[in-house]
């Protein structure tokens, strides 16, 4: 599991290195206000603890595949891919692939201890 925890930290470091404009602010779900959690659940019907989520600077909540789309759109080196990830076929496949990976992530990658998650 230790190698898996390190891979999560490495993935985060890679995304941070691609975030030249410092657009992404990493916040543990435990620190998110209850009103934002409620809004996210009302909009999506999904618990924020179960999937990746993004709260944009316009207070829009995106969860799951939509969160991945948001991240891709704000990273200067990947923003050119935004149109591709919005194509209907790619979205349909992307949602299904995201759900599959999301359900298997702890089995494949383990769980990252809270104190390491945001270091």
Buried (B, 14 or more C-beta within 10 A) or exposed (E): EEEBBEBBBEEBEEBEEBBEEEBBEEEEBEEBEEEBBEBBBEEBEBEBEEBBBBBEEEEEBBBBBBBBBBBBBBBEEBEEBBEEBEEEEBBEEBBEEBEEEBEEBEEEBBEBEEEEBEE
